[in-house]
Amino acid sequence: MNDKQKVVFKQLQLAGLGVVVFVFGLLYQEKTIAMVGIGILIFGLLRTYYIKKVIEKLDE
């Protein structure tokens, strides 16, 4: 795996952490934890998208 793929993979791991926190929030019926999980998921996906776009621009 090259460095660019590692960066994108790390951001996807952050999004995966959001899914895990969200599921725990649902299991324990804590809306606050579930909302934090959704926030982490959205933040991770947005960072993945923007970093991927920056990497594509650098390749040009």
PLY file of the C-alpha trace (Angstrom):
ply
format ascii 1.0
element vertex 60
property float x
property float y
property float z
element edge 59
property int vertex1
property int vertex2
end_header
0.00 0.00 0.00
1.48 3.34 -0.97
1.36 6.49 1.17
-1.69 7.94 -0.58
-3.70 4.79 -0.01
-2.61 4.74 3.65
-3.91 8.28 4.18
-7.30 7.48 2.67
-7.46 4.21 4.62
-6.82 6.02 7.92
-9.71 8.39 7.19
-12.00 5.47 6.39
-11.00 3.96 9.74
-12.20 7.17 11.39
-15.54 6.78 9.60
-15.66 3.14 10.76
-15.12 4.30 14.33
-18.19 6.51 13.90
-20.23 3.46 12.90
-19.01 1.53 15.95
-19.85 4.40 18.33
-23.25 4.77 16.68
-24.03 1.05 17.12
-22.99 1.17 20.78
-25.25 4.15 21.24
-28.15 2.20 19.77
-27.40 -0.89 21.84
-27.29 1.05 25.10
-30.24 3.20 24.00
-28.27 6.40 24.50
-29.28 8.95 21.89
-26.34 11.21 22.75
-23.77 8.51 22.04
-25.55 7.57 18.81
-25.54 11.20 17.70
-21.82 11.52 18.47
-21.26 8.37 16.39
-23.14 9.89 13.46
-21.08 13.05 13.83
-17.81 11.09 13.77
-19.02 9.11 10.75
-19.91 12.26 8.80
-16.64 13.94 9.81
-14.64 10.90 8.70
-16.43 10.65 5.36
-16.00 14.36 4.65
-12.29 14.20 5.48
-11.91 11.14 3.26
-13.61 12.93 0.38
-11.57 16.11 0.69
-8.24 14.34 1.19
-8.95 12.15 -1.82
-9.68 15.25 -3.91
-6.44 16.91 -2.73
-4.46 13.79 -3.62
-6.04 13.71 -7.08
-5.12 17.38 -7.62
-1.53 16.67 -6.57
-1.31 13.84 -9.09
-2.19 16.20 -11.96
0 1
1 2
2 3
3 4
4 5
5 6
6 7
7 8
8 9
9 10
10 11
11 12
12 13
13 14
14 15
15 16
16 17
17 18
18 19
19 20
20 21
21 22
22 23
23 24
24 25
25 26
26 27
27 28
28 29
29 30
30 31
31 32
32 33
33 34
34 35
35 36
36 37
37 38
38 39
39 40
40 41
41 42
42 43
43 44
44 45
45 46
46 47
47 48
48 49
49 50
50 51
51 52
52 53
53 54
54 55
55 56
56 57
57 58
58 59
